[in-house]
């Protein structure tokens, strides 16, 4: 494999080689993001059939997702040390391999305890690959690719329910859907292993700033290879890290709460028909996917800061529209779609701005912590809102979202002022 790489260098001009490596690896990363999204919707889509076959209560789905979330948080925090030691390519390949083995294990599981067992490598693989890939893209590719890659994650997350639906409609077991997605992950693992020599050959992008942002923030440092481990306690003491962690927590709490509870809010508080509410709740996710594609078209020109600021503001507009006591439900339904479009660029822009705000040397450690904060927010916020709404009623959802918007916007703006100073 190394000889082939040397032969290509001899036969082709150096610039052509770099361009080919850049494009080939980018294509692999795009496929990886689709594949990363595939498992994320499988449990939700297949749980009614899984729960019936396994003979467990409906609420047991929460046990599996908690095990996965715990593994994801732990591997996100450990990703910086692993990536510095082994490199992004190998960490990504091994992590996808872990996820693939877990999915195949799910397909072979005939009892609930086996699902819990396989949920451990599922979570460990998901967190490490998420942190490693996001940091690599932030360091080596422009902002538009970060938005488009996360749009492709949404595409993968949207495909897996159809895989489960097709399997069940064809009279197959739910396990066949896990087997199919597991095979896809195995193929991706082999592709990642085959492209390992390419990961060190893509040079970092010259700047992560829009023209308006250049001159502000941390100096661009050359990324360090091997060594240079940034301990967790050191990363947390870097000025501004706690601000962005809390802002990221707020955004992911907002997103997960909207995904889980928006349909229930429309039915219980606004009297919307369940079928209509379900359709528009899915449009929130489609709004995120489409919004990230659109954000990628302008990301390099307007910069990460404006994407974060504008995204939170648009989500706030959507939440206000949800709360308006209008005679027609059209305003509330449109507000949900607008909230999805506003949510789209926030996650990719926060990740992509990390090397600029905190330096390249620290970015892998901080992105790992950001991933942990993201999964924590996504895990804790929906049940927290569920508990609050039992006391107050579902009418409080728009206010809950507005509080998270205000928190995320306030802290991200404080970070901008700190970086500029």
N, C-alpha and C positions, 0 to 999 in steps of 0.2 A: 504494500500500500504506500509506503514511504518512497519506494523507488519510482512508482507511478507518478507521485507528486513531483519528484525531482525531474522526471522526464517531461512532464507538462511545462515546468519552468524553463527547460531548455528549448522546447519547440515553440513556445508562445512568448510574445513580449510580456514583460513583467506587469504592465498595467492591465493587459488583457487577462492575465492569470488572476490578478486581484479582483477584477470585475467578475470573472466567472465564479471564483470562490465565494465572493460576496453574495451573488445571486443564488447560487446553489444552496448555500447554507441558509439564506433567508427563506427559500422555498421549503426547506426541511423544517425550519422554525414555524412557518405558517401552518404546515401540516401538523406539527406538534401541538399548536394551540387548538386546532380543531379537535384533535384527539384528547387533549386535556379536558375539553368541555363535555365530551361524550359521557363519561361516567357520572357527572354531577347531577344529572336528571334521572338516572336510571332507578334509583331507590324510590323516589317520589312517584314515578310513572308506574312502577311495577309492584308497589307495596300492597295494594288491594289484593292482587292475586297471590303474592308471597305470603301475606298474613293469613289468608285462607288456607293455603297449602301447609304452612308450618304450624297452624293451630295456636297462634299467639295473639294477645290483644293488639288492637290497632296502635296503641300508644308505644309499643315496643320499637317502632321505627325510630323514635327519639333516642333509644339506647344505642342503636347502630350509628346514627349520625353523630352522637356525642363521642363515641369511640374514635370515629374517623376524624372529627374535629380536634380531639386531643392529640392524636398522632400528627396531624397536620401542623398544629401549633408547635409541638416539640421539634419536628424536623425543620420547620421554618427557622427556628432559633438556632439550630445546629448547622444550617446550610452554609453560613459564611466560612466556618472552619473546614467543612468538607470541600467546598468549592475551591478554596485557596490551595488545598492539598492535592486534590485530584483533577481540578479543572472543570469548567462548566459542562463540556461535552460528556465526560464520563459520568458526572453526577446526574445529568439529564437522562442519559441512557439507562443507568441503574435504577433511577427513580421511576421511569416509565416501565421498566421491567418489573419492579415491585408492584406497581399498579396493575400491570397485566396479570401477574400471578394471582393477585387478590381477586380480580374479576373472574378468572378461570376458577379460582376457589369458590367464589359465590355460585358459579354455575353448577358446581359439583356438591354444593351443600344441601343436605336434607334435613337439617335441624337448625334452630335459631342460634344455638351456642357456636355452631360452625361459622355462621355469618359473623358473629361477634369476633371470632378468632381471625377470620380473614379481613375484618375491618381494620386490624392493626397495620398490616403492610399497606393496605389501601391508603390510610391517612399519612403514614410515613412517606410513601412515595409521592403523594400529591403535594405536600408542603415543600419538600426539597426541590422538586422540579419547578414549582411555581416561583420560588424565590430566585433560583439560579437562572432561569430563563429570563425573568423580568429584568434582573440586573444586567445580564449580557446584552439584551436589547437596548436598555437605557444607555449603556456604555458605547455600543457599536453601531446603532442605527438611529435614524432621525425620528422625530416625534410622530410623524405621520404613520410610521410602521408600528409604533406602540399602540396607537388607536386602532389601526386596522387589525393588528394581531388579536387584540381583545375583542374586536368585532367577530373574528373567526372563532374565538372561544365561545361566543354567544351562538354562533352557527352550530358548533358541535353540541352545545347544551340543548339546542332546539331539535337536533336530529335524533338524539337518543330516545325521546319518548315515542317517536315514530318507529324506531327499531323495536321497542317493546310492544307497541300497539300492533305492528305487523306480525310479530311472533305469536301474540295471543289470538289475534284474528285468524291466523292460519291453523289454530288448534294446537300450537306447540306450548311447551311449558315456559314460564318466565325465565328459566335458567338458560334457554337458548339465546335470549337477548344478551345476557351477560357473556355467554360463550362467544357470540359474534363480536361484541365490543372488545373482549379480551384478545381475540385473534387480531383485531385491528391494532391493538396496543403492542402485541408481539411483533408484528411487521414493522411498526414504528421503531421499536427497540432495536431491531436488526439494522434498520436504516441509519439510526443514530450511531450505532457502533461502527458502521461502515464509513461514516463521515467524521470520525474522531480527529483525523489529522487536519481537518479544515478549521476547527474551532479557534486555533491559535493564529490563524493567518488573516483574519479580518481585523483591520486596524480600527481603533476607536474613532468616532466622528470628531471633527475639529471643535464643534461647539454644540451645546444643547440649548442655547438661548435663541430667542427671537431677536431681531435687530433691536427692539425696544429694551430687551433685558440684558444685552451685552454690556459688560462693564460692571455688572452687579453680581454679588454672590461669591462663592468660594472659587479659588483658582483651580483651573483644570490641571489635574495631576495625572501622570502616566499611571495606568492601572498596574498594580504589583502582581507578579506571578509567583505563587508559592510564598510561604512565610508571611510576615506582616499581619498576623492574626489580630483582629480588633475585638477584644473581650466585650461581652455584653455590658458589663458595668461601665466600661469606658464609652461605648457607643451611646448609652443612655445619658451620659454626662455631657455629650456634645451639645452646645447651645442650639436650641430649636427642635431637637429630636422629640422631646415630650410633646411639643406643640403639634408636630405633624402626625405623631402617633395617635393623639386624641382626635385630630381632625379626620384621620383615616378611619378610626374606630367609628366616629359619628357617621361618615358616609356609608360604610358597610352596614351599620345598624339601620340606617335609613333605607338602603336598597333591600335588605333581607326582610325588613318589616313590611315594606310595600308589596313585595312579591307574595308574602304569605297572607297578609290581612286585607289587601285592597278589595278583593272580590267580596269578602265577608262584609266589609264596610259598606260597599255599594248596595248589597242586598238588605242588610240589617238596618242601616241608617237612612239610606236614600230610597229604598223600596224598588230598586232596579231588579228586573227579572234575573234569576240565577244564570240562565244561559248567556244573557247580554253581559252580565258582570264578569263571567268567566272569560268571555271573548276579549273584553277590554283589559282585564288583568293580564292576559297573555300579550296584549299589545304593549304593556309596559316593558316587558322583556324585549319584544321586537323593536320598541323605541330605543332601548339601550343599544341593541345590535346595529340598527340603522344609524343612530346618532354617532356611534364610534366611527363608522365608515365616513360620514359627513365631516366629523371633526378632523379626521386624517387629511382631508383635502386642504384644510386651512391651518393645521397645527404648526407647521414650520414657519408660517408667516406671523401668526399672532402669539405664539409661545404658550408654555404650560400654565403660566400664572393666569392669563386671561381665560384659558379654558376652564381652570378650576373655579375662578371667580364667577364667570358667566354660567357655568354648570350649576353651581349652588343657587345662583339667583333665579335661573329658569325653574329649578325644582321648587323653589319657594313660590313662584307664580303658580305652578301646577297645584301645590298644596292649598293655596288660597282658593283656587277655582274649585277644588274638592269641597271646601268648607262653605262656599257661598250658598245661601238659602234661596236658590233660584227656583222658579216654577218648573223649569225643564231640567231633565237629567243630562242633557247634552253638554252643559258646561262642566259638570263634575267628570263625565266620561272623557272629555277633551283634556281636562286637567291632569288625569292619570297618564294620558299619552304624552303630554308636555313634560310631566315629571320624569318619564322614561327618557325622553330626548335630553333633558337637562342632566340626568344622571350619567349619561354616556361617557363624557370625556373626563370625569373627575378622577376615577381610579387610574386610568392610564397616565394622565398628566401628573398626578402625585408621584407615581413610580418613576416616570421619566425625568422629573425634575430633581430626583434625589442626588445624583452625582454633582449637579450644579450647586445645590444648596449645602451639601455636606462634604464634597470632595470625592473623587473617584476611589481613593484608598478606603474610605469608610462606607461606600455605597452598598456593597454586598451585605455587610453586617446590618446596616440600617434597613435595607429592603427586607431582609429576613425578619427583623422585628416588626416591620410594617405588615408583612404577611400574617404574622402571629396576631397583631392587633386587628387586622381585617377579619380573620376567622373568629376571633373572640367576639367582635361586634356582631358578626353574622349569626353566631351561635346563641348569644345571650339576649339580644334585643327582641326577637320575635316572642319568646316566652315571657319576657318582661312586659311587653305591651299587652300580651294576652291576659296577664295577671291584672294589669292596670285597668284594662277595658271591662273586666268582670265587675269592678267597683264603680266605674264611671259610665260605662256604655261605649259603643263603638264610635260615637260622635267625636271622640277625642283623637282619632287617628290623624287628621290634618294638623292639629296642634302639636302632636307628638313629632310629626315629620318636620314641622316648622322649627321646633326647638333644636332638632338635630341639624337642620340647615344652618341655623344661626350659630350653633357651636362650631360646625365645620368651617364656615366662612370666616368667623371671627378669628379662630386660631390659625388658619392658613394665611390670613392677612397679617397677623402678628408675626408669623414666620417671615413673610416677605420683608417687613420692616427691619427685622433682626438681621436678615441676610444682607440687605442694602447697607446697613450700618457697619 
